[in-house]
Amino acid sequence: MLNYQLTSSRSWRTIKGAAATLRTYQVQDGSIPDVSKHDACLIAVKELANELRNISRELTHDREYLLACASDFEDWADSGFETPDFYESLSKFKPEQNRANNVLHIVVFPTYTQNGSNNRYVEAVAFEVIWPDFIARVEKSYTNPAFIPIRFLSFSSGYLTNSAVLFPESVATKSAPKFTWGGIFADREAARLRRVALSASEITNLDLPLEAKSLLTNRELAEHTFVLWDLIHDRAHMRGNLPFDPFMIKQRMPFFLYALEELRCDLTAFRECVAIVNDVDADPEARKHARLVQYAVLFDRIFRFPLTNGRERNYDSVAGQLLFAYLHQNKVIHWVDTKLTIDWERLADSVIRLSDDINELYFNSIDRPRTVHWLAAYDLVSKWLPPHPASKWATKDLPLTGTPGDLTDQVMEDEFPLSMFYEALSKKLSPVVQSAVGIII
C-alpha cells in the first residue's frame, strides 16, 4: 500500500508531468533540437531533478541512482539538450542487489521501449519487484542473478504499448556500462494471457482443465507463474549449444531464426517445468506453478503471439504458428466441428520432441557455415509451416554464392503467412489482443 501512496503523491505526478513535457519535444535520438522549446524544457528538468532528490530520501536503496539521475538531467539541459547521455545514473541503478517482494523502484530514463518505439524518449516508470518465496528457492537451482520480475505501479505514455520489459541496453548512453540486470513486467504478461486465452477458449469452444481455469482467473497465480517461466526462459538465452551471439542482436539474419530462438527458450522453460513436476522432492509451490507454466507457454504461444502486431518480420508470431502447426499435425491439437480439443496426456511429450528438434538444429549449427545453418533452420520451420507461394527461399532460388545479407534480403516480410485457422480466429480474437495493449490488470 505504501508503494501506491508514493506513486499517487505530488512528487510522482510532477515527475510524470515533466517527463511528458520533455518527450513532447524530443526527436528520435533523444535530443531536443528546437531551441524555442528549451525554456519549457528547462523548467521541466528543474522540477524533475528536485523531485528525484526529494524521493531519494525515502527510497534509500536507490538513493545513489536517483541523485545521479537528477544530475544527468541537469547535465543534459546544460548541453543544450543534445543527444542525452545517462551513463552515470544507469551505472548506479542496481535493482538486482535487492531482490525482495514489493521493493519499490522509480526510474526515469531517455529510453526506447521494446515492441513500442525506437525513439529514445524520456520514460518515467514506477514498479515493484515480484519475488515470492518459492522463486527465491527455485532460483538457487536455476540461477539467474540479473533477472528482475516486476509489476507496474505507474508509467508514462511510452508504456501504453505491448512492451513488457525494462532493459538497460535501451537507455541512451554514449558508452555502455556492464549490464547486470533486466526487468520483465510479469503483471502485464499475466494480464494479457488471462484476457486473450480466456476469450480464445470461448471462441474455439476449448474445454479448460480446472487448473488452467485457475491460472486464467487468478491474477497473483498468473503473475507468479510468469515469474517462473521468465526465470528459466531468460537464462536459456545464454545456455546450450549456442552461436557466439545467442541473442543474435548484432547479426543481420532472417527473422525466422529469431522465432526459433524465442521458441527454443520457451520450450526449455516448458520442459524444465515438466522435470520440476516429476520431481517428487521439488518445492511444492514450485511444482504447482511448474504445471501452470506449461499451460501458460501453450496458450500464450498459440493464441496471443500469432495475432499480436503486424505481419512484417513478426518472429514471435511465427514461433506461435510453428508450435500450433507442430501439435496439430502430430494430432495433439484437434480442430473438428469448429471445436478445439487438446490431448493433454500427450502434450508434454510432443512439446519436448519439438524442443529436441530445435536443440538438434543448434547442436549441428556449430559445425556448419552460417548459410548452411540458415537453410537448415528454414527447412525445420517450413516442414510444419507452409511458406508463401512466392517465396524464393522455398524454391531455393537464392544467391547462394553471394553474401549472407543477400540471402536475408530474399526473405519475404511475411514469409510464413497465417493459416486459414488463424485468419478465421483473428476476426474474433484480434480485437481482444488489441484491447490488451498497455494492460496491467
MARGU-75672 format. One record per residue (C-alpha): residue number from 0; residue in three letters; x, y, z. Coordinates in steps of 0.25 Angstrom, whole numbers, plus 2048, in hexadecimal, padded with zeros to 3 digits. Layout:
REM MARGU-75672
+-----+-----+-----+-----+-----+
:   n : res :  px :  py :  pz :
+-----+-----+-----+-----+-----+
: NUM : ALA :   X :   Y :   Z :
...
+-----+-----+-----+-----+-----+
REM end
This chain:
REM MARGU-75672
+-----+-----+-----+-----+-----+
:   n : res :  px :  py :  pz :
+-----+-----+-----+-----+-----+
:   0 : MET : 800 : 800 : 800 :
:   1 : LEU : 80B : 80A : 803 :
:   2 : ASN : 811 : 808 : 7F5 :
:   3 : TYR : 803 : 80C : 7EF :
:   4 : GLN : 803 : 818 : 7F9 :
:   5 : LEU : 810 : 81D : 7F3 :
:   6 : THR : 80C : 81B : 7E5 :
:   7 : SER : 800 : 823 : 7E8 :
:   8 : SER : 808 : 82F : 7EE :
:   9 : ARG : 80A : 83C : 7E9 :
:  10 : SER : 819 : 839 : 7E7 :
:  11 : TRP : 816 : 82D : 7DD :
:  12 : ARG : 80B : 836 : 7D6 :
:  13 : THR : 816 : 841 : 7D4 :
:  14 : ILE : 820 : 836 : 7CF :
:  15 : LYS : 816 : 831 : 7C5 :
:  16 : GLY : 811 : 83E : 7C0 :
:  17 : ALA : 820 : 843 : 7BE :
:  18 : ALA : 823 : 836 : 7B6 :
:  19 : ALA : 816 : 839 : 7AD :
:  20 : THR : 81B : 847 : 7AA :
:  21 : LEU : 829 : 842 : 7A6 :
:  22 : ARG : 825 : 837 : 79E :
:  23 : THR : 81B : 840 : 796 :
:  24 : TYR : 827 : 848 : 790 :
:  25 : GLN : 831 : 83C : 78F :
:  26 : VAL : 836 : 837 : 781 :
:  27 : GLN : 83A : 828 : 77F :
:  28 : ASP : 848 : 829 : 785 :
:  29 : GLY : 842 : 82F : 791 :
:  30 : SER : 847 : 83D : 78F :
:  31 : ILE : 83F : 84A : 78E :
:  32 : PRO : 844 : 852 : 783 :
:  33 : ASP : 838 : 85C : 783 :
:  34 : VAL : 83F : 867 : 78B :
:  35 : SER : 831 : 86F : 78C :
:  36 : LYS : 82D : 863 : 795 :
:  37 : HIS : 839 : 864 : 79F :
:  38 : ASP : 833 : 86D : 7A9 :
:  39 : ALA : 827 : 864 : 7AB :
:  40 : CYS : 831 : 858 : 7AC :
:  41 : LEU : 83A : 85F : 7B6 :
:  42 : ILE : 82E : 861 : 7BF :
:  43 : ALA : 82A : 852 : 7BE :
:  44 : VAL : 839 : 84E : 7C1 :
:  45 : LYS : 839 : 856 : 7CD :
:  46 : GLU : 82C : 851 : 7D2 :
:  47 : LEU : 830 : 843 : 7CF :
:  48 : ALA : 83E : 844 : 7D5 :
:  49 : ASN : 838 : 84A : 7E2 :
:  50 : GLU : 82E : 83F : 7E4 :
:  51 : LEU : 838 : 834 : 7E1 :
:  52 : ARG : 841 : 839 : 7EC :
:  53 : ASN : 834 : 83A : 7F5 :
:  54 : ILE : 831 : 82C : 7F2 :
:  55 : SER : 83F : 827 : 7F5 :
:  56 : ARG : 83D : 82A : 804 :
:  57 : GLU : 832 : 81F : 804 :
:  58 : LEU : 838 : 815 : 7FA :
:  59 : THR : 845 : 814 : 801 :
:  60 : HIS : 848 : 807 : 7FA :
:  61 : ASP : 848 : 80F : 7ED :
:  62 : ARG : 84E : 81C : 7F2 :
:  63 : GLU : 85B : 81C : 7EA :
:  64 : TYR : 853 : 819 : 7DD :
:  65 : LEU : 849 : 824 : 7E0 :
:  66 : LEU : 853 : 82E : 7E3 :
:  67 : ALA : 85B : 82B : 7D7 :
:  68 : CYS : 84F : 82B : 7CE :
:  69 : ALA : 84C : 839 : 7D3 :
:  70 : SER : 85A : 83D : 7CF :
:  71 : ASP : 859 : 836 : 7C2 :
:  72 : PHE : 84C : 83E : 7BE :
:  73 : GLU : 853 : 84B : 7C2 :
:  74 : ASP : 85F : 848 : 7BA :
:  75 : TRP : 856 : 845 : 7AE :
:  76 : ALA : 850 : 852 : 7B0 :
:  77 : ASP : 85D : 859 : 7B1 :
:  78 : SER : 862 : 853 : 7A4 :
:  79 : GLY : 856 : 85A : 79D :
:  80 : PHE : 84E : 84D : 79C :
:  81 : GLU : 857 : 845 : 793 :
:  82 : THR : 857 : 836 : 792 :
:  83 : PRO : 855 : 832 : 7A1 :
:  84 : ASP : 860 : 82A : 7A8 :
:  85 : PHE : 85B : 823 : 7B5 :
:  86 : TYR : 867 : 81A : 7B7 :
:  87 : GLU : 869 : 81F : 7C5 :
:  88 : SER : 85B : 81D : 7CA :
:  89 : LEU : 859 : 810 : 7C3 :
:  90 : SER : 866 : 80A : 7C8 :
:  91 : LYS : 861 : 80D : 7D6 :
:  92 : PHE : 854 : 806 : 7D5 :
:  93 : LYS : 855 : 7F8 : 7DB :
:  94 : PRO : 848 : 7F2 : 7DD :
:  95 : GLU : 84E : 7E4 : 7DD :
:  96 : GLN : 854 : 7E7 : 7EA :
:  97 : ASN : 847 : 7E8 : 7F1 :
:  98 : ARG : 83E : 7DD : 7EC :
:  99 : ALA : 833 : 7DC : 7F6 :
: 100 : ASN : 824 : 7DC : 7F5 :
: 101 : ASN : 81E : 7EA : 7F3 :
: 102 : VAL : 82A : 7F2 : 7F3 :
: 103 : LEU : 827 : 7FF : 7EC :
: 104 : HIS : 82F : 806 : 7E1 :
: 105 : ILE : 82D : 813 : 7DA :
: 106 : VAL : 835 : 814 : 7CD :
: 107 : VAL : 836 : 820 : 7C3 :
: 108 : PHE : 83E : 81E : 7B6 :
: 109 : PRO : 83E : 822 : 7A8 :
: 110 : THR : 83C : 814 : 7A2 :
: 111 : TYR : 835 : 80D : 797 :
: 112 : THR : 82A : 802 : 79B :
: 113 : GLN : 82B : 7F5 : 795 :
: 114 : ASN : 81F : 7F2 : 78C :
: 115 : GLY : 81B : 800 : 78D :
: 116 : SER : 824 : 80B : 787 :
: 117 : ASN : 832 : 80C : 782 :
: 118 : ASN : 833 : 81B : 787 :
: 119 : ARG : 83B : 81D : 794 :
: 120 : TYR : 831 : 826 : 79B :
: 121 : VAL : 830 : 829 : 7AA :
: 122 : GLU : 828 : 81E : 7B1 :
: 123 : ALA : 824 : 81E : 7C0 :
: 124 : VAL : 821 : 811 : 7C6 :
: 125 : ALA : 81D : 80D : 7D4 :
: 126 : PHE : 81E : 7FE : 7D7 :
: 127 : GLU : 81F : 7F4 : 7E2 :
: 128 : VAL : 827 : 7E7 : 7E2 :
: 129 : ILE : 81F : 7D9 : 7E2 :
: 130 : TRP : 827 : 7CF : 7E9 :
: 131 : PRO : 81F : 7C5 : 7F0 :
: 132 : ASP : 826 : 7BB : 7FA :
: 133 : PHE : 825 : 7AF : 7F1 :
: 134 : ILE : 82C : 7B7 : 7E6 :
: 135 : ALA : 837 : 7BA : 7EF :
: 136 : ARG : 839 : 7AB : 7F2 :
: 137 : VAL : 838 : 7A7 : 7E3 :
: 138 : GLU : 842 : 7B2 : 7DF :
: 139 : LYS : 84C : 7AA : 7E7 :
: 140 : SER : 84B : 79F : 7DC :
: 141 : TYR : 848 : 7A8 : 7D0 :
: 142 : THR : 852 : 7B3 : 7D4 :
: 143 : ASN : 84F : 7C0 : 7CC :
: 144 : PRO : 855 : 7CC : 7D4 :
: 145 : ALA : 851 : 7D6 : 7CA :
: 146 : PHE : 842 : 7D2 : 7CA :
: 147 : ILE : 839 : 7DD : 7CF :
: 148 : PRO : 82A : 7D9 : 7CF :
: 149 : ILE : 822 : 7E6 : 7D1 :
: 150 : ARG : 814 : 7EB : 7D2 :
: 151 : PHE : 80F : 7F9 : 7CC :
: 152 : LEU : 80A : 803 : 7D6 :
: 153 : SER : 80A : 80F : 7CD :
: 154 : PHE : 811 : 813 : 7C0 :
: 155 : SER : 812 : 81D : 7B5 :
: 156 : SER : 80B : 81C : 7A7 :
: 157 : GLY : 817 : 814 : 7A0 :
: 158 : TYR : 812 : 808 : 7A8 :
: 159 : LEU : 804 : 809 : 7A3 :
: 160 : THR : 809 : 7FE : 799 :
: 161 : ASN : 80B : 7EF : 799 :
: 162 : SER : 819 : 7F2 : 79F :
: 163 : ALA : 81B : 7E9 : 7AC :
: 164 : VAL : 82A : 7EB : 7AE :
: 165 : LEU : 833 : 7F6 : 7B4 :
: 166 : PHE : 841 : 7F3 : 7AF :
: 167 : PRO : 84D : 7FB : 7B2 :
: 168 : GLU : 853 : 7FA : 7A4 :
: 169 : SER : 847 : 802 : 79F :
: 170 : VAL : 84B : 80E : 7A7 :
: 171 : ALA : 852 : 81A : 7A0 :
: 172 : THR : 861 : 81A : 7A3 :
: 173 : LYS : 86D : 81D : 79B :
: 174 : SER : 875 : 811 : 7A1 :
: 175 : ALA : 86F : 805 : 7A6 :
: 176 : PRO : 871 : 801 : 7B5 :
: 177 : LYS : 871 : 7F2 : 7B9 :
: 178 : PHE : 863 : 7ED : 7B8 :
: 179 : THR : 85F : 7E6 : 7C5 :
: 180 : TRP : 850 : 7E5 : 7C5 :
: 181 : GLY : 844 : 7E4 : 7BC :
: 182 : GLY : 836 : 7E7 : 7C0 :
: 183 : ILE : 829 : 7DF : 7BC :
: 184 : PHE : 81B : 7E4 : 7BF :
: 185 : ALA : 815 : 7D7 : 7C3 :
: 186 : ASP : 808 : 7DE : 7C7 :
: 187 : ARG : 806 : 7E3 : 7B8 :
: 188 : GLU : 80A : 7D5 : 7B3 :
: 189 : ALA : 800 : 7CF : 7BC :
: 190 : ALA : 7F5 : 7D8 : 7B9 :
: 191 : ARG : 7F6 : 7D7 : 7AA :
: 192 : LEU : 7F6 : 7C8 : 7AB :
: 193 : ARG : 7EA : 7C8 : 7B4 :
: 194 : ARG : 7E1 : 7D1 : 7AB :
: 195 : VAL : 7E5 : 7CB : 79E :
: 196 : ALA : 7E6 : 7BC : 7A2 :
: 197 : LEU : 7D8 : 7BD : 7A9 :
: 198 : SER : 7D2 : 7C3 : 79D :
: 199 : ALA : 7D9 : 7B9 : 793 :
: 200 : SER : 7D4 : 7AD : 79B :
: 201 : GLU : 7C6 : 7B3 : 79A :
: 202 : ILE : 7C7 : 7B6 : 78B :
: 203 : THR : 7CD : 7A8 : 788 :
: 204 : ASN : 7C4 : 7A0 : 792 :
: 205 : LEU : 7D0 : 79B : 799 :
: 206 : ASP : 7CD : 794 : 7A6 :
: 207 : LEU : 7D7 : 798 : 7B0 :
: 208 : PRO : 7DD : 78F : 7BB :
: 209 : LEU : 7D9 : 795 : 7C9 :
: 210 : GLU : 7E8 : 799 : 7CC :
: 211 : ALA : 7E8 : 7A0 : 7BF :
: 212 : LYS : 7DC : 7A8 : 7C2 :
: 213 : SER : 7E2 : 7AB : 7D0 :
: 214 : LEU : 7EE : 7B1 : 7C8 :
: 215 : LEU : 7E6 : 7BA : 7BF :
: 216 : THR : 7DD : 7BF : 7CA :
: 217 : ASN : 7E7 : 7C2 : 7D6 :
: 218 : ARG : 7F0 : 7CE : 7D4 :
: 219 : GLU : 7FA : 7CA : 7DE :
: 220 : LEU : 7FB : 7BC : 7DA :
: 221 : ALA : 7FD : 7C0 : 7CB :
: 222 : GLU : 807 : 7CA : 7CF :
: 223 : HIS : 80F : 7C0 : 7D7 :
: 224 : THR : 80E : 7B6 : 7CC :
: 225 : PHE : 814 : 7C0 : 7C3 :
: 226 : VAL : 820 : 7C3 : 7CC :
: 227 : LEU : 823 : 7B4 : 7CC :
: 228 : TRP : 822 : 7B4 : 7BD :
: 229 : ASP : 82A : 7C0 : 7BB :
: 230 : LEU : 835 : 7BC : 7C4 :
: 231 : ILE : 838 : 7AF : 7BC :
: 232 : HIS : 835 : 7B6 : 7AF :
: 233 : ASP : 83F : 7C1 : 7B1 :
: 234 : ARG : 84A : 7B9 : 7B6 :
: 235 : ALA : 848 : 7AF : 7AA :
: 236 : HIS : 84D : 7BA : 7A0 :
: 237 : MET : 85B : 7B8 : 7A6 :
: 238 : ARG : 85B : 7A9 : 7A7 :
: 239 : GLY : 85C : 79D : 79D :
: 240 : ASN : 863 : 79B : 790 :
: 241 : LEU : 863 : 7AA : 78C :
: 242 : PRO : 869 : 7B3 : 782 :
: 243 : PHE : 873 : 7BD : 787 :
: 244 : ASP : 868 : 7C7 : 788 :
: 245 : PRO : 85C : 7C0 : 78D :
: 246 : PHE : 853 : 7CC : 78D :
: 247 : MET : 857 : 7CE : 77E :
: 248 : ILE : 856 : 7DD : 781 :
: 249 : LYS : 862 : 7E0 : 779 :
: 250 : GLN : 85F : 7D7 : 76D :
: 251 : ARG : 856 : 7DB : 761 :
: 252 : MET : 84F : 7CE : 75F :
: 253 : PRO : 842 : 7C8 : 75A :
: 254 : PHE : 837 : 7CB : 764 :
: 255 : PHE : 833 : 7BD : 765 :
: 256 : LEU : 840 : 7BA : 76D :
: 257 : TYR : 83B : 7C3 : 778 :
: 258 : ALA : 82E : 7BB : 778 :
: 259 : LEU : 836 : 7AF : 77B :
: 260 : GLU : 83E : 7B5 : 786 :
: 261 : GLU : 832 : 7BA : 78D :
: 262 : LEU : 82B : 7AD : 78B :
: 263 : ARG : 837 : 7A5 : 790 :
: 264 : CYS : 837 : 7AD : 79D :
: 265 : ASP : 828 : 7AC : 79F :
: 266 : LEU : 829 : 79D : 79D :
: 267 : THR : 835 : 79C : 7A6 :
: 268 : ALA : 82C : 7A2 : 7B1 :
: 269 : PHE : 821 : 798 : 7AE :
: 270 : ARG : 82A : 78C : 7AE :
: 271 : GLU : 831 : 791 : 7BB :
: 272 : CYS : 823 : 793 : 7C1 :
: 273 : VAL : 81F : 785 : 7BD :
: 274 : ALA : 82C : 780 : 7C5 :
: 275 : ILE : 828 : 788 : 7D1 :
: 276 : VAL : 81A : 782 : 7D1 :
: 277 : ASN : 820 : 774 : 7D0 :
: 278 : ASP : 82A : 776 : 7DB :
: 279 : VAL : 823 : 772 : 7E8 :
: 280 : ASP : 82D : 779 : 7F1 :
: 281 : ALA : 82B : 786 : 7EA :
: 282 : ASP : 826 : 792 : 7F1 :
: 283 : PRO : 816 : 790 : 7F2 :
: 284 : GLU : 813 : 79F : 7ED :
: 285 : ALA : 81D : 79D : 7E2 :
: 286 : ARG : 817 : 790 : 7DE :
: 287 : LYS : 809 : 797 : 7DE :
: 288 : HIS : 80E : 7A3 : 7D5 :
: 289 : ALA : 816 : 79A : 7CC :
: 290 : ARG : 809 : 793 : 7C8 :
: 291 : LEU : 803 : 7A0 : 7C5 :
: 292 : VAL : 80F : 7A5 : 7BD :
: 293 : GLN : 80C : 79A : 7B3 :
: 294 : TYR : 7FE : 7A0 : 7B1 :
: 295 : ALA : 804 : 7AE : 7B0 :
: 296 : VAL : 80E : 7AB : 7A6 :
: 297 : LEU : 804 : 7A3 : 79D :
: 298 : PHE : 7F9 : 7AE : 79E :
: 299 : ASP : 801 : 7BA : 79C :
: 300 : ARG : 809 : 7B4 : 790 :
: 301 : ILE : 7FD : 7AE : 789 :
: 302 : PHE : 7F3 : 7B9 : 78C :
: 303 : ARG : 7F9 : 7C6 : 78E :
: 304 : PHE : 806 : 7C7 : 787 :
: 305 : PRO : 801 : 7C3 : 779 :
: 306 : LEU : 7F8 : 7CE : 779 :
: 307 : THR : 800 : 7D9 : 780 :
: 308 : ASN : 806 : 7E4 : 778 :
: 309 : GLY : 806 : 7E4 : 769 :
: 310 : ARG : 80C : 7DA : 75E :
: 311 : GLU : 819 : 7E1 : 75C :
: 312 : ARG : 824 : 7D8 : 760 :
: 313 : ASN : 81C : 7D4 : 76C :
: 314 : TYR : 825 : 7C9 : 772 :
: 315 : ASP : 81D : 7C8 : 77F :
: 316 : SER : 810 : 7C5 : 776 :
: 317 : VAL : 818 : 7BA : 76E :
: 318 : ALA : 81C : 7B4 : 77B :
: 319 : GLY : 80E : 7B2 : 780 :
: 320 : GLN : 809 : 7AE : 772 :
: 321 : LEU : 814 : 7A3 : 772 :
: 322 : LEU : 810 : 79E : 77F :
: 323 : PHE : 802 : 79D : 77B :
: 324 : ALA : 805 : 796 : 76E :
: 325 : TYR : 80E : 78C : 774 :
: 326 : LEU : 804 : 788 : 77F :
: 327 : HIS : 7F9 : 788 : 775 :
: 328 : GLN : 800 : 77F : 76B :
: 329 : ASN : 804 : 776 : 776 :
: 330 : LYS : 7F6 : 774 : 77A :
: 331 : VAL : 7F7 : 77A : 787 :
: 332 : ILE : 7EF : 786 : 784 :
: 333 : HIS : 7E2 : 783 : 77C :
: 334 : TRP : 7D8 : 78D : 775 :
: 335 : VAL : 7CC : 785 : 772 :
: 336 : ASP : 7BD : 78A : 771 :
: 337 : THR : 7C2 : 798 : 774 :
: 338 : LYS : 7C7 : 794 : 781 :
: 339 : LEU : 7D5 : 794 : 786 :
: 340 : THR : 7DA : 788 : 78F :
: 341 : ILE : 7E7 : 785 : 795 :
: 342 : ASP : 7ED : 777 : 798 :
: 343 : TRP : 7F2 : 77B : 7A6 :
: 344 : GLU : 7F8 : 76E : 7A9 :
: 345 : ARG : 801 : 76F : 79C :
: 346 : LEU : 804 : 77E : 79D :
: 347 : ALA : 811 : 77D : 7A5 :
: 348 : ASP : 818 : 772 : 79D :
: 349 : SER : 814 : 779 : 790 :
: 350 : VAL : 81A : 787 : 794 :
: 351 : ILE : 826 : 781 : 799 :
: 352 : ARG : 828 : 77A : 78C :
: 353 : LEU : 827 : 787 : 785 :
: 354 : SER : 831 : 78D : 78F :
: 355 : ASP : 83B : 781 : 78C :
: 356 : ASP : 83A : 784 : 77D :
: 357 : ILE : 83D : 793 : 77F :
: 358 : ASN : 849 : 78F : 788 :
: 359 : GLU : 84E : 785 : 77E :
: 360 : LEU : 84E : 791 : 774 :
: 361 : TYR : 856 : 799 : 77D :
: 362 : PHE : 860 : 78E : 780 :
: 363 : ASN : 863 : 78B : 772 :
: 364 : SER : 864 : 79A : 76F :
: 365 : ILE : 871 : 79B : 775 :
: 366 : ASP : 877 : 793 : 76A :
: 367 : ARG : 870 : 79A : 75F :
: 368 : PRO : 873 : 7A6 : 757 :
: 369 : ARG : 869 : 7B1 : 75A :
: 370 : THR : 861 : 7B0 : 74D :
: 371 : VAL : 860 : 7A1 : 74F :
: 372 : HIS : 85B : 7A3 : 75D :
: 373 : TRP : 851 : 7AD : 758 :
: 374 : LEU : 84C : 7A3 : 74D :
: 375 : ALA : 84A : 798 : 757 :
: 376 : ALA : 842 : 7A1 : 760 :
: 377 : TYR : 839 : 7A5 : 755 :
: 378 : ASP : 837 : 796 : 752 :
: 379 : LEU : 833 : 794 : 760 :
: 380 : VAL : 829 : 79F : 760 :
: 381 : SER : 823 : 79C : 752 :
: 382 : LYS : 822 : 78D : 756 :
: 383 : TRP : 816 : 792 : 75E :
: 384 : LEU : 812 : 7A0 : 759 :
: 385 : PRO : 80F : 7A1 : 74A :
: 386 : PRO : 817 : 7AD : 745 :
: 387 : HIS : 811 : 7B8 : 73C :
: 388 : PRO : 80F : 7B2 : 72E :
: 389 : ALA : 818 : 7BE : 728 :
: 390 : SER : 824 : 7BA : 732 :
: 391 : LYS : 832 : 7B9 : 72B :
: 392 : TRP : 836 : 7B2 : 738 :
: 393 : ALA : 82C : 7A7 : 736 :
: 394 : THR : 831 : 7A4 : 728 :
: 395 : LYS : 840 : 7A7 : 72B :
: 396 : ASP : 840 : 7B2 : 720 :
: 397 : LEU : 84B : 7B9 : 729 :
: 398 : PRO : 858 : 7C0 : 726 :
: 399 : LEU : 860 : 7B4 : 72D :
: 400 : THR : 86D : 7BA : 728 :
: 401 : GLY : 86A : 7C7 : 72E :
: 402 : THR : 86B : 7CD : 73C :
: 403 : PRO : 862 : 7C9 : 748 :
: 404 : GLY : 85C : 7D7 : 746 :
: 405 : ASP : 858 : 7D3 : 738 :
: 406 : LEU : 851 : 7C7 : 73E :
: 407 : THR : 84A : 7CF : 749 :
: 408 : ASP : 845 : 7D9 : 73E :
: 409 : GLN : 83D : 7CE : 737 :
: 410 : VAL : 835 : 7CA : 743 :
: 411 : MET : 827 : 7D0 : 742 :
: 412 : GLU : 821 : 7D9 : 74C :
: 413 : ASP : 816 : 7CF : 74F :
: 414 : GLU : 81E : 7C2 : 74B :
: 415 : PHE : 814 : 7B9 : 753 :
: 416 : PRO : 806 : 7BF : 751 :
: 417 : LEU : 7FB : 7BC : 75B :
: 418 : SER : 7F3 : 7AF : 759 :
: 419 : MET : 7E4 : 7AF : 756 :
: 420 : PHE : 7E2 : 7AB : 764 :
: 421 : TYR : 7E9 : 7B7 : 769 :
: 422 : GLU : 7E3 : 7C0 : 75F :
: 423 : ALA : 7D5 : 7BC : 764 :
: 424 : LEU : 7DA : 7BD : 772 :
: 425 : SER : 7DF : 7CB : 770 :
: 426 : LYS : 7D2 : 7D1 : 76C :
: 427 : LYS : 7CD : 7CE : 77A :
: 428 : LEU : 7D9 : 7CE : 783 :
: 429 : SER : 7E1 : 7D9 : 77D :
: 430 : PRO : 7D9 : 7E4 : 784 :
: 431 : VAL : 7DB : 7DD : 791 :
: 432 : VAL : 7EA : 7DC : 78E :
: 433 : GLN : 7EA : 7EB : 78B :
: 434 : SER : 7E2 : 7EF : 797 :
: 435 : ALA : 7ED : 7E9 : 7A0 :
: 436 : VAL : 7F7 : 7F3 : 79B :
: 437 : GLY : 7FC : 7FB : 7A7 :
: 438 : ILE : 7F5 : 7F1 : 7B1 :
: 439 : ILE : 7FA : 7EF : 7BF :
: 440 : ILE : 7EE : 7E8 : 7C6 :
+-----+-----+-----+-----+-----+
REM end
